[in-house]
Amino acid sequence: MKPEKQIKALLKVLSEGIYEKEHILAMALLSAIAGESVFLLGPPGTAKSLVARRLKLAFKDGKAFEYLMSRFSTPDEIFGPVSISLLKNEDRYERVVDGFLPTADIVFLDEIWKASPSIQNALLTAINERIFQNGKTTLPLPMKCLIAASNELPAEDEGLEALWDRFLVRMVSNCIQSETTFYKMIRQKTYDTPQVADGLTITEEMYDSWKRDIDNICIPDEVCSAVSFIRKCLKTESRKDEVNEMDYYVSDRRWKKCFRLLQTSAFLNGRTSVDITDLPILIHCLWNKSETITVVVDIVCRSITSSIDALLDTIEKDMEQALRQKSETVKPEKSTAKGLPDTFSLTDFFFLSIQGYPYGKCLFYKTDYSHISPKNPSDGILYWDEEKKAWIVRAIFTGAAFSYKTATYSNVKKVTLQKCIGGIIIDSIPFSFKKTHGINAEGIFDNQDDRIPNIADLALARLTNDIRPQLAALQNQFVKSGHLFLSDNDLKITKKYISKYEKRVNEVDIKIQNTQKLL
């Protein structure tokens, strides 16, 4: 059986009778195969220990060890008692480890932060190097995954940072949110622990073979580029005022483990290469405080479309530069005393007609034109005039009274305004004014030889032939991925961010087409 089919079937069996925790179980299994540890944050009674017990069933002849920590817990309770006979007869200080953490495949430690310093120090080596020093003997640990739980994060300045850093995957385990699911859980009859068929369990031979295959999973440049975007954003967040730099700190060791986790995800999803659909997994790896989770989610989701974002930024800069060059290299036609070119047609004597506005007829109050700067954006308002059946744009300038009439208009909102050749820029999108009959397409400019050749045409072609297909392929990638380790919520958030870029692409499309008219 192929790994992806085996893991899918295994997760289905292990999730029986578990409600709204399937994604935690899936991430725990991914972590176990990658050899990483998991921290679960949540109140009592939210199935944290159940996840660990189910995870043991994934491994053939798997052994589990679980313990509830307290301030009075001793290393004997976790690693096994000291052998009295060896100490007495052979003067050897060794522990009887059978049945304790050193012999377990899956370990669950509840209230982890209450552990004593001696236990924490031993756990550091156990988690990272997978070894335990038993007297003079160094024991290799069979531990696939250590799952720790608590209803709080480690306290600051108590020396817990090193242990906290060892837990790569960090997930929040809440109470059931859906009322339907809640009553389904309430009405559920008592059932036995699910039985996993021998053909589905992961053997030691299989586990070792998978580890070698995971080492060969490719990490493409597009994934590295997205991670570079994440790293840059985390550094930016850490430098903000009133932010502790450690809130967004990710050590090199954790980054190395993150990539290993992504490789494991790709392998178990039946791929030979990490791809962009694996990136949302990092949402559960990069936060250090509960207050930073939303920021990390935003950064990771934006990284998925960061390459498209960069292309759109380039196009917008090219359009702005083209307009600047045009205004600097050509001579304007005759203007009125107020700075308004006399080649534009008027509507209702007082309004310039804005062309290409995507939401319908749009008019600009002509006397406001002289109060707008071509270099610095100024404030304005946009509102719907029911009498004219049009959108009206007005500038707000020093000394001008805010018309009492706007209080009666609908959809009033604030915008930024800026002059451009042949028209006006509204919220960074250029629009041309309608010209009088017989005036050339240059509007206020009559020198066709100074036109910037094809800049907008090239941008439009790039948007049509490159960016839109990339965005469509990205959406399709997530729709068809059938990713084993992304929860419904992970996918929902990711698709929401991708959809945002559809809106931005459409806005840039309008900006390009309007720039074409102005150049």
N, C-alpha and C positions, 0 to 999 in steps of 0.2 A: 504493500500500500504506500502511495506517495505521502510524504510528510504533511502536505496541506490537507489531504483528505483525512488522514489519521487525526490531526489536531482538530479539525472541524467536528468530526464525529466524537472525539474525546470531550471537547467542550460541551457538546450537546448533552452527553451523559452526566458530566460533572455538574452541570447547571440545573439538573432536575430538582425542583422544590426550592430553588433560590430565586428571589424576586428583587429586581433592580440592582443586583450585585453581579450580574453576569460579566459586565465589563471589568470589574475588579478581579474576578476569577481568571478571565482571559489574560489580563496584564500580569497576574501572578504566575500563570503558566509560562507566558513569554519570558518573564524574568528568571524563572527556574531553569529554563532551557538555555538562557544566556548566562546563567550563573550569577545573577544579581539579586540584591536584597530589596525588600519592599517595606514601606512604612504606611500604615493605615491610620488616618486621623478621623476620629468620630466618637460619638457618645456610646455608652454601653448598650448592648442589645441590638447592634446593627450588623450582625453576622460576620464580624471580623474573624473570630476564631473558626467559624464554619468554613470560611474560604481556605484556611490553612489545612483543615481536616480533609476537605475535598481534594486539595492539591496533592496530598499524599497518594490518593488513589490513582493518579496519572502515571505513577512509576511502579514498575513490577517489583513486588516484594518491598515496597517503600516503607521506611520507618519514620515515625513522627515523634517529635518531642515538643511539649508545650508547657509553659509555666507562667504564673501570674506573679510579677515582681512586686516587691515591697522594699521599704527602707531597710528591713532586717534580713533580706535574702542574702545567702552566702554562696560562694563559689561551689561548695559541696552540692547545693541543690540544683545547680545548673550543669556542672561539669562532672559530677560524681564525687562520692566521698573518698577520702584518703584510705588506702588499703592498710588496715591495722597490722595484718600479718606480715606484709612486705616491710612495713616500717619497723616492726618488732624483730623479725627474724633476719632480714637482709639489710636493714638500715637504708631502705629505698623509699623515697617520698613519691608515690605514684597514686593516681586516682583509679577507682573502679568505674570506668566510663560506660560500660554496657548499659543501655537503656537511658542514657543521658544525651546531652547535645552532641558530644563528639562522635556518636554512632548513628545520628539521625540524618535522613535525607531532607526532611522538611522540618523546620524549627519555627515555633510560634512563641513569641515572648510578649506578653501583655504588660502594659504600664512600664514600658522599657526605660523611661527616664528616671524611674525610682530605683533602678539598679545601683548597687554600690560601685565606687570607683574601681575596685579590684575586678568585678565582673565586667565592667565597661572596657577596661584595658584588655582583658582576655578576648572580648568580643571583637575588638578592633582587628586583631590578627586573624581571628577565625573568619570574619566576614571578608577581609581583603585577600589574605594569602591562602585561606582554606586549610590552615594548619592549627594544631593545638599542642602546646608544649606540656607534656605529661611527665613531670620529673625530668630525667635526662633524655627521654624519648620524644621525638617530634612525630606526632600523628597526623597523617593526611586525613582531612575530613571529607566524608561522602556528601556533605551538605550541598544540596542543589539550590536551596533558597531559604533565607531567614526572613520571616515576616514578623515585623514588630508593630505594636499598636499602642495607641494612647488617645486620650480625649484632649490632649494639649500638645503643643510643640515644645521642644527643649527650651528651658529657660536660658536667657543670655548670661554670659559671664560666669558660667558654672562649669566650664571645661567640657561641654558636651558637643562642641562644634565638630570635632574629629569623628565622633560616632555618628552624628547627624549626616555628615558628608558621605558616609559609607552607604546610606540608603539611597540608591539611584532612583527608584520608582517611588513616587509619593502620591497617594490617592486619598480622597475624602470619602468616607463611608457614612452616608446619612440615613435617616429613617426613610421608609417607603413614601414617595411623594404622591403617586397616583392613587386616588380613592378606589378605583376598580381593582388595581393590583393589591391594595391593602386588604380588601375584603376577600380577594382570592386567596391571600395568605391566611386570613383568619379562618376561612372555611376548609382549608386544606386538612386532610386527614393525616394522622401519624403514618409515617412511611419509613421503611428501612433505608439504610445507606445504599445508594445506587451501586450496582455491581458493574464493574468495568470488564469487558471481555478481554481475554488474554491478547487478542490480536490488536487491541487498541492501546494497551499499556506500553510505556516507554521502557525498554530494557537498557541495561548498562552499555551493552555493545552498540545499541542504536544511539544512545546519548553521546557516546564517544565519537561515533561516526558523524553524527550531525555537527558536533563541535568542529571537526575538521572541514566539513563542507561549508560551514558558516564563515570560516576563515577566508574562503575563496570568493565570497560574495563581493561583487564590485561596488565601489562607492563613486558614482559619476560626478562630473564637475557641477552639474546643475544643483545637486544636493549640497555640495560643498559651498556653492554660492549662496544658497538659501541659509545655511548654517552661519556663514559669515555675516549675513544680514542680521540674524538673531544675535550674534555676539556683539555686533556694533550697537544694536538697539539696547541690549542689556547694559553695556558700558555707558551709553547715554543716560539711561535711567539712573544708574548708580551715581552719576555726577550731579544730579539735580539737588537743589537746596532742600534741606530737611529730610534727606534720604540717607540712610545708613548704607555705605558702600557694600557691606556684606549681605544686604537684602537681595542683591542680584549677582552675588559672586558664584561662579561655577568653576571649580578647579579643573586643571588639565586632566586629572585622573577621571573626573566625572564626564568630561567631554569624550575621553577615550571610551569609556563604558557606554556612553550614549550611542556612539557610532556602532559599537558591538551589538547593542540592543536593536538598532535599525537594521543591521545585517541579519540578525536572527529573525526579525519580523519579515524581511524580504524572503529569506529561505523558507520559513514556515508558510508563507503565502504562495510558494511555488515559483519564485523568481530567482534569477541569477544576479540581480542587481537591485540595490536600494533605489527606490523612486520617490517622487514627491508625495505619494499617498502615505508613506511611512512617517512623514514629518510630524503630523498631529500627535504622535506618541510622545514627542518631546514636551507637550503640555504637562505631562505627568512626571517630568524629570527635572525641570529647571526652576521651580519655585522654592523659596526658602521660608517664606512666611505666608500665612493665609491671606494677608492683605495684598500680596503681590500676585496672587493667582490670576486675577483678571488682566493684569498687565502682561503677564507671560502668555496667556491665551491670545491676547491681541497681537503680540509680537510674533508668535509662532504662526498664527493664521496669516498675517501679512507677509511672512517670509515665503509662503506658497506662491504668491503672485508677485514677489519682489522683482523678478526679471521683467515681467510685463510692465510693472510700475516704472521701472527704470527706462524702458522704451518710450512710455507715454511722457515721462518727464523730458526726455530728449526731444520728442516731437514738439511739445509745448514751448520749450526754449528756442527751438528752430523757428517756430511761428513768430514768437516775440522778437527775435533777432531780425527776421525778415521785415517785419513792420517797422522796426527802428531804422534799419538800413534804408528802407524806402523813404521814410520821412526825412532822412538826412541827405539823400542824394538827388531828390527831385524838387522842383520849384513849385510852390503852391499857386493856384489860380487866384484871381481877384476875390477878396473877402469883404464882407460887410464890416461896418464900424465895430460891431460887437464880436468880431472874430468868427462869425458863422459863414462858411462858404455860400455863395449865392447860386450854386448850381443844384441845390436840393429842392425837391418839390415839397410843398406844405399841405397838410391835411387840417381842415377847419381853421385855417389861417394861423394857428399857433403851434402846430405840432409837426415834427419830422417823423416820417414813417420808417420804422426799423425793419429791415429785411432779414428773413431767415430765422425769426424768433420761433422756437419750437413749440410754443404753447398757444399760438394764435396771433391775432393782430396786436401790434405793439407800437405805441407812440411815445415820442420824446418831446418834452416841452422846450421849444426852440430858444427861449430867452435864458434858459439855464446853461446853454452851451459854453458861453464865455466864462462861466465860473468853474469849469472843469479843467484840470491840468492834464497835459499830455505825458507828464513824467510821474506824478504822484497821485495815487488813487484817492478819491474823495467820496464822502458819504452821499447816498441817495436812497430813494424809496421806490418800490414797485408795488402797484396796486391795481385792482380790477375796477374799471369804470363801467357800470351797468348801462348808463345812458349812451356811451360811445361804443359799447360792446367791444372794448379793447383794454389791453394792459397799458398803464400809463407809467412812465419813468420820469421822476423829478430829482433834481439835484438839491441837496441841503447844504447851503453855504452860509458863511458868517453874515448876519444881518437879515437873512431871509426868514420870513415867518412860516412856520409849519401850517399849511392850509387846514383850516378846521374841517374842510370837506372830506379829507382823508379818513376822518373818524367814522364817516358813514360808509366808506368803501370796504369791500371785502378783500381778503387775502393780502393785506398790507404787510410788506416785509422790507427789511433794510438790505441794501445792496451797495457794492462799491462801484464807482464810475471813473472812467479814464478816457481821455481823447485818444483816437487813433486816426490814421489817414482814412478819409472817406466815411467815418462813422464813429462809433463809441464802443468801449469795452465795458461789459456788464459782468461783474463777478468773474473776471479774467477771461471771458469769452468775447471776442470781437464781433461786432455787427455793423453792417454798412447801412447808410441811409438811402432811401429811394431817391434817384436822380430825376431831374427834369428831362422831358423828352428831347432827344437829340444829343445829350451830353455823353461823352465817351465813357467807357467802362472804368476809366481811372478815377472818376468822380472829381475830387478837387485837384488831381494831378493830370497833366496832359502830355507828359513825356513818356511814351511807350518804350523807348529805348532803354530807360532806366529800370524797367521791371526786373525783379529778382526772378531769374528763369527757373520755373518748374519746382520751386521749393515746396509749395503747398501740394502740387500734384504728386511729388515723390512721397510726401508725408501721408497723403491719402492712400496711395498705393501700398505703403508699408503698413498702414492701419488695416487695410482690407486684406492684403495677401499674407501678412505676417502675424500681427497682433490678434486680430479676431480669430483666426484658426488656432492660435496658441491657446486662447481663452476657452474656445469651444472644446479643444482636445483636453484641457485641464478639467473642465466640468465633466466631460465624458469619462475621464480617468477615474474620478471619484465615484461616479454613478455605477460604473461597471467593475470596480475593483473587488467588491465582495471581501473587503479587508477583515481578517479574523480578529484583529485586536483593537479596532476602532469602535467605540460605542455609538449608539444612535445619536447621542448628544454631541460627541466629537464630530460626527459627519454633518450634523445639522449646523453647528457653528461654522465649520469649514466651508460648507456650501453657501452659507450666508455671506461670508467674506468674499468668496469668489463672485457672487451675484453683485456685490457692491462695485466690482470692477467692470461689470457690464455697463453700469450707469456711467462710470468715468469714461469708458471707451466711447460711449455715445456722445458725451459732452465734448471730448476731444475731436470727434468726428465733426460736430457742429462748428467747433473752433476752426478746424482746417478749411471746411467749406466756406465759412465766412471770410477767412483770411484770403482764400482764392479770389473772392470778389473784390477785396481791398487792394490786392497787389497788381 
